[in-house]
């Protein structure tokens, strides 16, 4: 069997070839981002909008439809379309900003990432383009009418696809070599009538000359009826060959100041010139000299009913006499090599549908790579020679992060809704990607921990809207998991990588200890910690009336963090004894955290409630009193994540650690009795470090596996379903704070209305619960059995329960007995139409009762964890 793609992976990471020079690095949405926001008050959504995007040359990056670029985003190639009816050239995906949607921002398009390989040598995506005028206004108006209690109004709801009057636009890329790219657009007319379509592949240079006075302006020129020359001082000459005798339309990637600001343009030809030429009939909007920094390769075609056409391009560093002679053969070869590569990644007993689900998940995470460019210091101060930003910016968003400098390829959560990295999302992306490209996963983790990103005080940047927020500290876990996957694939562990990330994680761990433990009692407040509105109060703000919220999740995440660092220390200490002291340090720190969870302050009260068999947040009031907030949510299950297993041989090979912990048992038996019996080995010769002993774990599982509480047909809910009919209420200072179970989108405006942790199913937390159960099973073995579901009188091992939970999660995507997928909800066309039913969307979260996909529709980043199940 050919190993061509794996060979290319090896060449890339052995610095033999640069297969990753070109890739899907162009974001789906640059407008409405913090980077492009220079408003005094920091209102990013209104400073750049979808309407102004076609006319504005962006400062920090580019956006496009199914677009690719080089790894510095000097040159981009994307697709534009016009059906002859739209008032806007379709160059970018449309969606609502955060003030327009009744459940936060949302893309209002249908597109799918179908295939991709780690080196992007074969890529395929699908965009569905209506033949009627795109319902821009209707989508905005209808969503504005709807309350938070109503569903979002989607493109499918408009009825625009009802009569199959749309085009399926398949976008294909293949690489013949590092600088030889083949592009094919295969476009199907799904209607019963012939339909006209304008197809406009576009090439353009990112505008860096307007911000950097030293930059030399690049140029694209026509050197024949079907050939373009692209020249930049930062890039070798490139040639673009176009099949089928198109029309070349040239302009410049310069802002249309006249439209945007009612001031003079710096160029006669501006960014939206092709739009103006084609749609508004302004013949002078494009350059007759056939040169510029942006060009559209214009094809006007009538596509017969139920038929398809193909458009072919080739972007290469070579001058070719017959650029399309070997085109089809190269594409076929790359497709076969992609099939061969993924054939080794599927489990032997996988069904064809499971293989499709897994492959599209990996395709989505690879398509969500993005060139991310952001220099906070320059952004705050403004560019030389340009108007100085408002004074408010100097102490506004991210001003504490002036060291932050990025110009990197990063795995994004969703290139439309989240076209910026989020720290904990990225950790999950790396875990999901590791089975197919562990080296890139390692690079991503190192990048986040590098000096350009991590704050000098040790904090990791959370996400673009507020780097100072705190995301759950899952990066040690991700680093170790990626290390193990890489070790299994290659036969030897990359100890250099593990040591490097460990040293950087030490800084971050110390930041948590110093900044998020306000009382110095090993109980961590943390803030919203990614779970947004899951609690009684807004956890990103001070408790109303004062006091502290001692968080079960913040403290449990830190217990998990300590154990992950212990596990890494053990791995390193087995090869370098100097790390044994670090193993001791993290083992003891874990025990102190465990002690605090169970016994805090003068009241000797902990987060565990023995009567309910659950962990709860604790509110410490200004007068010294306390209240346990008896709200059952995922927060109370997170203590399960704090678990590691190691072999008896490791225990024997680290005598210093063993001796110190044996002494600790005598010195602090009060702490030791709170956690698992780590000194005892199981029948599998395993030792267990965990916050939970068997009794507490069973009590937690009794709640978690109860269908009237957390257990859904499709996974574990984020809030107990008991609060659907009996909401939780807490009175504080005369105000009633209520939490109700809501299966889908939240009805609260907390976190801008785009916060949905009061019922839905979230893949990353479900993945961690399943992973924890597997670790517990390693120690307890099949002899330890738990009732599943609660009340059924049927008992299973923890490994069996983990697998059963995994099957529930797979039910989100796999067809049921009716041939329908829960993720599609009740849309008949999505479930049964041959041109829709096998294209999967990997949503941000899922309805806790029926499994319908919700939120960001392409958040394949962490929902791609399904590929590991």
N, C-alpha and C positions, 0 to 999 in steps of 0.2 A: 504494500500500500504506500502511495506517495505521502511524504511528510513535508510537502513543499511549504505550507504555511508555517509549520513549526520551524523549519529551516530558516525562514525569513525572520521569525521571532528571535531565533538565536543570533542571526546576523545583526539585527538591530541592537540587541543588548550586549553584544561583544564588540560593538563599535566598528563593525565591518561594512555595514550599509545603513542608510538612513531611510528605512521604509516608512517611518512615521513623519517624514517631512511634510506630507500632504494627508489631510484627513477631514472629518466632518466638524471642523473647529469653529464654524460660524454659528453664532447664537440665533435662536428663533426670534428673540426680542431684545433689542438694545434700547428701544424707547422705554421710558418709564422706569429706568434703572437709576440707582443712586449715583453711579459713576457719571452719568450724563446730566445730572441735576446740578445746576448752578444758581438755583433760586435762593433768595435770602432766608426763607423759612424752611427749606428742605422738603418741598412738596414735589417729589420726583414724578408722581403720576401726571401732574398737570404741566410740569416744565417741558417735558417732551412727551408727545402723544402719538397715537397711531396716525392721526391726520397730518401731523408735522413731520413724521419720520421720513416720508418720501422726499422731503425738501431739505432736510437738515443733514449736513455732513457730521457724523459723529466723531467725538474726540477720542473715545477709549476702545472702540471695537465696532464690528460690523454685524448686521443681521441679514438673513436671507431665507429663501424657501428652498429647503433641501440642499443647502450650500456647503461648499468645501473651501478650504484655504490652505496655505502653507502654515508651518508651525509658528511663524511670527506674524501671521495675518497681514502680510504685505499685499498679497493678491488673492482675491476671492472669485469664486465662480458659483453662481446660483441661477435659479429659474424664475422667470416672470411669465405670467399668462394673462390673456384677455379674451373673454368670450364675446366681445362686441357689444355687451349690454352693461357691464359694470362701469361705474363712474370713476373707478380707481384701478390702475394697473395692479394686478395681483403680484406684488413683489415680496410680501411678508404676510405672516399669519395674523389674523384679526382676533381680538379678544377685548374683554372689558377691563377697565382699570378697577382699583379697589373700591372706588366710590360708586361705580356703576352697577356692580353685581350685588344681588341680595345675599350672596354667601362669599363675598370677596372676589378678587380678580379671577378671571377664567378665560381660557382660549376658546373661541367659538368656531372651530374648524374640525374637519375629520382628516387625519393623517396617521400613518402607521410606519413604524420602523420594522422592516421585515427581515433584514439580514445584514450582517457585518462580520468581518474577521478582525482579529487583534491588530494586524498591520494595515487594515483598511484596503486590502487588495481586492476585495469584492464587497460592494455595499448596495443595498436596495431599500428604497422606501416608496410609499404610496401616498399620493395626495388626491383627494376627491374634490373636484372642482365643478360646481353647479353650472349648468348652461343658462339658467335664468340669472337675472341680476342678483348678485350676492346681497342677502337681507341685512346689511349693516345696521340701518336705522331701526328695523323691526327688533333686532336682537337687543339693542340698547334700550329701546322704549319699553318692551315687554318685561325685561329684567328689572327696570326701574319701577314698574308697577307692583312687582311681587314683594311680599313680605318675607321675613326670615322663616316663617312657618311654611312657606311654599317652596316647591322644587325650583331649581334653576331652569331657565328657558334656554334650551340647547338648539344648535343648528338643525339637528334631526327633527325637533319639534316644529320647525317652521314649515315642514312639508315639502321642502325644496328637492328632496330626493325621491318623493313618492312615485313619480312616473318614470323614474330611471333617466331623467334628463340631466345627466352629469357625465363628466369625463373622469376615468381612472387614469391618473398620470403616474406611471411607474418611473422612478428615477434610479438609474443604475450607474455605478462607477466600478471600474476595474483598473488595476495598475499593471502595466507591462514591466515597468522598472520604477526606480525611485522618482524619476522626473518624466514619466511617460504615462499619462492618465487618459483613459478611455471613458467617455460619457455617452450614455444612451438614454433617451426619453422615449418610452413606449407608451403611447396614449390610446386608450380605448374609448370609443363613443358607446356608452351603454344604452342610449335611447333608441327608439324605433324610427328616428328621423335623422337625416344627414345634418351635421352641425359644423359650423365654422369655428375655428380656434386660432388665435395668434399665440405662437410659442416663441418665447424670447429668452434663451439662455443669455446670461449677462456675465461679463468679466469686468471687474473694477479693482482699482488700487485703494486700499485704506488711506484716507487723507491724513498723513502725518506731516506734510509740508506746511500746512496752515498753522501748526502748533510748534514746529521746530524750524526755525529760520535757516538752519544749516542743511536741511534736507533738500535734496534735488528732486524736483517733480518728475515722476515717471511718465511713461507714454505708452499708449496702445495705438497702433497704426494698421491700416489696411495695406497689404502688400500683394493683393490679388483678389479675385472675385470670391474666393473661398478660404482665404488665409490671412491671419493676423500676426503681427509682430508685437511682443510685449517686452518692454525694456525698462529696467530699474537699476539704479546704482547698487542696490543691496541684493540683487538677484541676477542670476545668469539670464541671458536672453531665452525667451520662451516663444513657441509658435502655437497658434491655435488653428486647427483645420476644421472646417465646417462642411458637412456633406449636404447636398441638395440645393445649392445655389441660393443662399439666404440674402437678405438685405442687412448691411451693417449700419447701425445707428449709433453715432458717437456723441458723447457729451463729457462733462467733467464731474468728478465727485466733489463738487463745491456746493455750499449751502445756497439756496435760493433766498437771498436776503430780502429781495423785493416782496416775496410772499410772506416770509416769516416776520420780518422786522420793518418793512416799508423803508428800506434803505438800499443803497446801490449794491449790485452784485460785483464780486471781484473778477468774475469770468462771464463771458457772453453765453456760455453753455454751463448749465447747472445740473445738480443731481437728479431733479425730476424732469429733465428735458425730454427723456424718452417717453415718459407719461404724457407730457404736454404735446409732443409730436403725434403720438398714436391716438390718444383719446380726445384731445382738444383740437387736433388738426393744426397745430402751430408748426408749420414747416420749418421756420427759422429756429426752432428749439434744439435742433441737432446740428452738428458741425459738418458742413459740406466738404471740408478739407479731409474728412475721414481720419481724424486723430483725436485723442483725448485721454482721460484717465478712467473712463467708463464706456463700455460698448455693449449694445444689445445685438444679438445675432437673431434677426427677425425672420420667422417663418409664418406664413399665412396659409392655412390648410383647411380644406373641407374634408371632414372625416365621415365616411359613409356610416349609416346606421349599423350598429352591432359590429363595426369593423375597427381596426386599429392602424396607426401609422407609427413609424420610428424616425427619430431624429438622432444623428450621430455627430459627435465632436471628438477631437483628440487634442489634448494639451500636452506639449512635449518640448524638451530641450533640443530635439533633433529636427533637421530639415528632412522631410520625407517626400518621396516622389509619389508613392501610392499609400497614403496614410490609412486607408480603410480596407486594404487588401487582406490583412490578417486580423481585422477588428473582431469579427464574429468568433474566430477560433480562440483568440485571447480571452474573450469573455467566457466562452464555454469552459476553457481550461481553468480559469479562476473559480468559476462556479463549482466545478468538480472538486477542486482542491479545498474549497470551503466545506463541501459535503464530507470530504474525507477527514478534515480537521475535526469537525463536530461529531463525527461518528464515534470517535474515541472518547468524547466527553459525556455521552449519554450512558445511563445505567443499562446493563444488559437486558433487564426485564421491562424497560420502558416501552409504552405503547407509542404508536406514531403520533398520536395527539399530544402525549406528554413531551415527546421530542420537539414537536413544533412549538409548544408552550415554552420550553426551556431555551430553544434557539432564538425565538423572538425576544425573550427576556434579555438574553445576552446581547442581541442586536441593539435593543433599546439603550442599554447602558453604554455601549460603544458609540452609538449615534449621539449620545448626550455629552460627548467630549466637547470642550469649548476653549478657545483662546481667551484667557481672562487677563485683562490689562487694567491695572489700577495702581497709581502712585499717589498715596493719600496726601503726602506733603505738597506735591504739585497741584493736586486737586483742591486742597484747602487754600493755597496761596494764589493760584491762577497761573496761566502761562505768560511768559515774557512777551511784551509787545501787545498783549490783549487786555481788555478791561479787567480791572481787579475785582474779584468776587466781593459780595457784600461783607461788611465787618462781622456780621453774625456768624459767618461760617467759621471764623477762627476759633470759636468755642462751641461749635455745633456738632453735628453728627461725626463721629469717628475722630475727633480732634486729638484724642489721646493716642492715636495710632499713626502718628506722622512717620514712623519708621517703615510702615507697611508698603512694600513694593512688589507688584506682581506683573509678570508678563509670561504666563505659563499656560500649558494645556492642562485642564482640570476636568475631572468627571463631575458634571453638574447634576442636580436632582431632576430638573426639567427645564429645558432650554427656552421654554416660553414663560411658564409661571415662576420658575426659580432659576433665572439665568445668572446665578451667582452661587458660589459654594456655601454650604452650611457645614460647620465642623463635624457634627455627629452624623449627618447624612453621608459625608464623604467617607467616614470610617466604614459604614455599611456598604457603600459602593465598592470599596476595596475588597471586602469579604466576598461580595457577589461576583466580582470580576476575577478574583484570584485563580479559580480553576482553569480559566482560559488564558490569562496573561498575568501571572504573579509578579513579574518584574515591573510592569506598569503600576500594579497595586502597591508595590513597595515604594516606587518613586513618589506616588501620591502621598503616602503617609509621611515620608521624609520631607516632602515639600511643605506640608502643613506645619511640621515641626521645625522648619528652617528659620534662620534669623530674619529672613524677609517677611515672615508671617507671624511667628510666635512673638508675643510682647516681651520686652526685656524683663518684665516681672514674672514671666512664665505663663501668662494667660494665652489660650488659643483664641484666635478671632472667631466669633460665633458665625456671623453672616453679615452681608453688606449693609443691611439696614441699621445694624447696631453691633459692631464688633465686640462691644463690652458685655453683651449678654452672655450667659453661661449655658452651653449645651452639655448634655450628659457626657461624662468622661469615659468614652468607650474606645479610645484610641489605643490603649495598651492591649485591650482584648482584640481589636482588629489587627494590631501588629503581630500578636502571637498567632492568631489564626492564619493570617497570610503567610507567616513564617512556616507554619506546619504544612500548609497546602503546597508551598514552594518546595519544602523539604521532601514531601512525598513524591512530587513530580520529578525532582532531580536526583533524589537519592542522598543528598547531603544538605544540611541546613546552612543557610546564609547567616552565620554568626556575626559577620561584620554589620549587616543590616540590623540585626536584633540588638547588637551593642550600641549602634548609633542611635536608634530610636529610643532605647532605654535611657541613655544619657539625657536626651531632650525631654523625655517624659518625666524624668526626675524634677526638672524645672517646673513643669506643669502641675505635678502632684503637690509640690511645695506651695505653689500659688493657691491651690484649693485649700490647703491646710491653713494658710495665712489669711486668706481673704473670705472664705465662705464658712468659717466656724467662728461666729461672732462672740461666743461665750468661752471659746477655748476648751470645749467639753467633748470634742470629737463628734458633735452632732452638726450636720451641715444644712444651711438654709438653701443655698444654690439659686433660688429664684424659680423662674418658670420651667427651666430645664427641659425645654423642647416639648413638654406636655401641655403647653399653653393654658387652656381654661379648664383643666381636669379637676382643679381644686375648688374650695369654697370661695377663696379670694383670688384676686389677680396677683399671682406670685412674683410678678416682675415689679410690683410696687410695695411700699411698706404696708404692714397690716393696719387696717383702719383703727385709729385710736391708739396706735403704738403696740409694742410687744414684738415677739419673734415667733416665727413659724418654724418649728423644728420638723424638718421634712423627712418622712420615711423614705422617699425616693432619693433625695439628695444624699442622705446618710448611707443608704444601701448602695447607691452608685459608687460612693467612695470606698465602701467595704469591698465591692467588686474590683474597683481600681487597685486597691492594696493587694488583693489576691492575684490579679493579673500581673502586677509588678513582681509579686513573689514568684509566680510561675516563670516569668522571664528570667528572674534572678537565678532560679534553680537551673534553668537551661544553660545560662551563661556560666554559672558556678561549676557545672560538671566539666567545663572546658577550661575555666580560669578560676581558681580558688578565691581570687580577690573578691568575686561577686557573692561569696557566701555571707559576708557581713551585710550586704544589701538584702539578701534573702531573710536574714534575721530581722533586720529593720522593718521590712514590710510584713512579716509574720506577726511581729509584736504590735505594729500599728493596726493591723486588722483586728487583733484581739482587743485593743483599747476601743476601737470603734464599736465592736460587738458589745462591749461592756456598757458603752454609753447608750446604745440603742435600747438596752434592757433596763438601765438604771441611771436616771439622770438627776442631778442636783439634790437639793435638800429633801425633796419630796420622794425621792427614790422611786420615781415612776418612769416607765419606759414607753417605747412606741408600740410594743406588743400588748394586745388585749387578750388575755387568756380566756375570758368568757366568750368573746366572739371568734377567737382563733384567727386574728387578723392583725396586720400592722396599720396604724393610723398616724397621721400627722398630729403634732402636739402644739397647741397655742400657749406660749408663755406670755402672760399678761404683765403690763407695767407694774401692777401691785404685787407681783410675786406669785399670784395664783396661776393655775394652768387648767386647760381643758383639752381633752382628747377629742379630736374631730372625727366622729365615727361615721365616716363616709367611705364606703368600700369602692375603691377604684384600682386601676393597674398600679398605682403608687404603692399599695399594700402588698402587691405580688413581686415587686422588684427585688426585695430581699432574696428571692430565689436565685437571682443572677449571681450572687456572691458565692460561687462554688468553683473549686478546682480539684482535680484528681491527679495524683502523681504515683509513680510506681514504688514498690518497696525497695527496689534496687537503688533508685534515686535517694530514698531516705537513708539507706546504708552508706551511700557514696558521699554524703554530706554530714560528716560526724560533728562538725562545729555547729551546724544548724540544729541537729538532733539534740546535742548536749544542752544547747542554750534553751531550747523549748522544753526539754525535760526539767530544767531548773526553773523555768517560768511557771510550769505546772505547780511546783511546790510553793513558789512565791505568791502567785495570784490564782489560786484555785477558783476564786469567785468569777474570774473572767473565763477560765478554761471550761468551766461547767456550762457556759452559755452557748458554746459552739460545738461543732461535730467533734467526735473523738479522733482527732487526726493521728494520734499515736497508734491506734489500732488499725491493723490491715484487714482487708476483706478477704473473702475466699478467692478473689481475683488478684490477690497481692497488690491491692491498691490502698492508698491513703486518701482521706477526704478532708479538705478544709472547706467549711461552709458556715454561714450564719445560722443554718437550720439543722437541728437534730431531727431525727425521724418523726417524732411526735408533732412538732410544729409544722413540718412539711406536710404531713397528712392533713392537718387542720386547714392549712392554706389550700391544699388541693381539693378539700371538701367543698370550699367556696368556688374555687376556680373551675371545677368540673361539674358544677351545678347549672343545669340549663335554665333555671329561673334566675340565675345570677350572671356569671361570666361566659358560660359555654354556649356558643352559638353553633348553628350548623356549619358555619364558615370560619370558625376560629374563636379566639378569646376576645370578648368585648373590652372596651376601655373603662367602662363604668358598669356597675351591677344593674341588671335589668329590674331589680326590685324597686328602684327609684322611678320607674315609669309611672306607676299608679300612686306611689307614696314618695314624693320628692323629699330629699334631705333638706332640712331647714336648720339654720343656726342663727341665733340672735346675738348681736354684738352692738353695744352702745345704741340700742334702740332701733337698729336696722336688721331686717331679715335677709339673710343670705341663703339662697336656695339653689340646689342642684337637682336637676331632673334627668333621668335617662332619656336620651334622644338618639335613636338608632342611626340617623344620618347627620346632616349638617346642623350645627348648633343654632339656637335661636337667640344667642347673646351676641352683642356687639364687641365683646372683649377681644383684644388683639385685632382690632379692625374688622371683626366679623369673619375672619378667615381662620378660625380656630375651632377644631372639631374633635375634642377628646372626651366627650360626654356620652359615648355609646359606640361609635364606630370601631371597626377592626383595623388595626394597624400592623402591617407586615413585620417591621423590625422588632417590635416588642414580642410578637408571637414567635418570631424566629429565636429570640433569646430565651423565651420560656421553654421551647422545644429543646434547644441546646442545653439548658440547665438540667432538664429531665434526663437527657442522655448521660450527662456527667454523673448525676446522682445514681443512675442505673449501673454505671461502671463500678461504683463502690458497693451498692446494696445488692446487686445482681438480681436475677429473676425471682429470688425468694421473697423480695419485698414487693407486695402487691397492693394496689389501691383500687377502690371502687370507681368505676367509670361507666356511664356518668353517675354522679352522686344520686343515690336512691335506687339504682338499677339492680343492686345485688350481684353485679358482675364485676370481677376483679382482674386486673391486668398488671403486668410489670410496668415499670416507669418507661422502659424503652418502647414497649408496645403502645403506651399512652402517647408518647412522643410521636410515634408513627401515625397513630389515629388522628392526632391534632394536625399533623402534616397533611393527611388526606382531606381533612375539613378545609384547610387553606387551599388545597388544589381544586376543591369543588368551586371555588370562586371563578375559576377559569375553564375547567373541563366541562364538556357537555353532560347534561343530566339525561334522564331517561326520555325526556321530551325533545332531546337534541338542542337544548338551550343552555347558555352560559349565564351563570348568576351575575357576572360582572356587567353584562349588557342590560340588566334590568328587564323591563317589560316592553322593549322595543322589538316588535316582530321582525322588522327588516334586518336589524343587527343579528338577530338569532337565527334567521332562516334563509336570508337572501344569499345566494352562492357567491356574490361579490362583496359580502360583508362578514359572513359568519366565522371565517377562519382567520380574521385579522384581529389580534388581541391588543387591548389597551391596558396598560399597567398603571392603575390609578394610585393616587396618594394614600387613600384609605377606602373602607368599604362599609356599606350599611350593615349594622350589627345584627339585623334580623333576616334580610333577604340577600345580602352579599353584593348588592349593586355597587359598581365603582363610583367613587365620589372624589371631589377635589381635583387636583392637577391630574390631567389624563395621561401624561407621559412621564410620571415620576418613576420611571423604570429603575432609577438609581437604587432605592432601597426596596422597592417592590420586586426587583430582580432577585432578591433573596429567595423567591420561590424556586429559582433554578437550583438552589442548594438542597431543596426538599424533595 
